[in-house]
């Protein structure tokens, strides 16, 4: 009895060598799908393709966020421009290694936060600070002055917090991030972030409750 010949192996079933895994970037956990809807993401895709000026395009998109993150962590201070420049330089080095394992802005926020840590403690005691831009012009001058003074006192309080607790307070109470989101930015666990936030809130409340000016301000603003 003749042996039936074996059919040829289809082309699509031929084995191909597996691609080598890409090296992971430190502190870039695989927590989210690639954010193709992020405006900065297409610029990073062009950067991977070695397209000229792609890095500059990504940095221009991220610049407003970088400055806002630093302003809220450090306050409005004379060296804010220096901190912003340092953050952009750090991002220029880090962005080409971005693998899309987290949102682009989460990655950029994390890099910017590392720069902010370097600036903690550099502030002069008599330096005037504000947490956000001045109130709109329609607010009366007395209220604007009170807001500026309240923010200055809040920052004086934040200056006395350990850096990690300060970061937790700003990320959650100023930026409005959930503890899990803040943990992703800070590179810690959600439980660690909740613990830092709890201590920070208690310390801020304790210090501000003993401030006569803040007590008076709170009483004046009660309905």
N, C-alpha and C positions, 0 to 999 in steps of 0.2 A: 504493500500500500504506500503510495507516494506521500511524502511529508508536505503539508500545506505551508507555503512560505509565509513568514511573519510580515504583517503590514509595516510600512515605514513609520517611524516616529514623527508625528506632526511637529512642525517648526515651533509652534507656541509652547510645546511641552518640553522643549530642550532645556536642560538645566543651565542656569547662568550664575556666575559667581555672585555672592551676596555683597552688597555695598558695605564698606566699612562704616561703622556708626560714627556720627559726628561728635566731636568732643563737646561736652557740656560746658556752659559758661557758669562760673561760680555765682551763686545766689540768683539763679534764673530758673526757679522751680517750674516743672511742667504742670501748671495748675489751670491753664486756660487754652482753648483752641487758638489758632493763629487769627489775630484780629484784622481781617481783611477790610473791615469797615473803618478802621482808624486812618485818619488823613495822613499820618506819618508813615504808615506801612508801605504804600506804593513807593515812597522815596527810598525806603530801606531795600525794597526789592530791586530798584534801579542801582542801589549801591552794591548789592551782591553781583549785579551784572557789570560792575566796573564802569557804570555810566558817569561821565564827568559831571561834577557839581551836584551829584546826588546827595552827598553828605551835607553840603551847605543847605540844600533844600530841606532835609530832615531837621537840621538844627534851627532853621528859620521857623518851621512849624512848631517846634517844641519850645522856642525861646519864651513866649508869654507864660507858659505853664512853669518853666524853670524859674523865672523871676518871681512869679506868684508863690511858688512853694518856698523859695528862700526867704521872701519877705515875711511870710507867715511863720516860718521857723525862727528867723533872726530878728525880725522887726525892720522898720525903715531906718537904715543906718548909713553912715557915710561910706562904708566899705561894701555896700550891697552890690554895686557894680563889679567890684573885684570878685566877690563870691560868685556872681553870675558868670563872669568870664571863666573862672576856675571850673564851674560846673559844665560849661559848654566845652571846654578843653577835655574834661573827663569823658563827656558824652562822645566827643569826636573820636576818642580812643576806643570807647566801649561799643558804640553802635555797630561797627563792622562785624563784631562777634555775636550780635544779637541773633538768636535762632528761632524766635517766634514762640517760645514756650510760655510767655506771659504777654499781657497787653503791652504795646509799645510804651505807653505813658506810665505804666507800672514799672517797667524796666528803667525808664528815664527818671522817674520819681525816686527810685532806689539809689541810682547813681548820684542824683542831686542831694539826697539826704546825707550821703557819705561826706559830701563837701560841707554841708551845714554843720556836721559834727566838728569839723576842723575849726569852724568859726565860733563855736560856743566858748564863752569865757573870755573872748577878746574885747567885749564891750566895756567902755568906760562907765563908771558908776553914774556920772552926771550927764550921760548922753541921752537926749530925748528920743523916745521911741513911739511908734504906733504900729498896731497890728494890721490894720487895713488902711486903704487910702482915706483921706479926709472925708467927712460927711458931705452930702450935697449942699449946694449954696442955699437951697430953700430952708434949711435948718438954721435956726437963729444962732448968732455968734456965741451966746452963753452956753447953749447945748453943745456946740462944736467944741468949745473949750473944755467942757466937762467930759465929753467923750475922749478927747485927747489925754486928759489927765487920768481918766480911768484906765485907758489902755497902757499908759506909762506905768501905772502902779501894777497892773496885771503882769507886764513884762518884768518888772522888778521882782515880782513873786516867782515868775517862771525861771528867772536867772538863778534862783536858789534851789531849783529842783535838779536832781541828777539828770544827765542828758537823756537817758532812755525814757525816763518818766515824762520829761518835757516833750520829747518827740511824740510819745503816746497821746499826751493831752492835745497837742496841736493837730495831729492827724485826725483824731476822733472828735474833738470838741470844736475845732476851728475849720478843718477841712471837711468835716462831716462824714468821714469814712467809718464804716462798720469795723469792729475790732478785727474781724477776719481779713478785711481788705487792708487795714493798717498793718497787720502782721505781715502780709505779703510784701508791702513796700519796705518795711523795716527789716525783713529777713529773719523773723522769729515766729514762734508758734502762736496760734490764736489765744491759747491759755496764758502764755507769757504776756501778750499784749493786754489782755483783760486785767491781769494783775498789776501791770505798770499803770494802766489807766486808772484803776481803782485807787492806788496809792497817790497818783498825781492829783486826782479830783479831791481827795480828802485833804491833801496838803494845801492845795490852792484855796479850798473853802476855809480851812483853818486860818490861814494867813490873812485872807481878805476879810474874814469876819472880825478880825481884830483891828482892821483899818477904819478909823472914824470917818474918813472921807467916803469910803466905799459904802459904809453903813448909811450915811446920810443920802448918798446918791440912790441907793436901793429904796430907801423910804420915800424919796421924792418921786420915784418912777412907779410906785405902786398905784394901781387904778383906784 
